[in-house]
Amino acid sequence: MKRELSPTEARSGLISGRIFMILLASSIGAVVALALAWYFLLPYGG
């Protein structure tokens, strides 16, 4: 028999999912920012 999750346990699962999404979004943002910086800072044709 599966036991019930306490509100704290349920909330921790929700929070960890949210943290994962934030990490994923910030990683993608960092890659895009790096690509843009690379594009603008390097001489053209380089």
Secondary structure, 3 states (H helix, E strand, C coil): CCCCCCHHHHHHHHHHHHHHHHHHHHHHHHHHHHHHHHHHHCCCCC
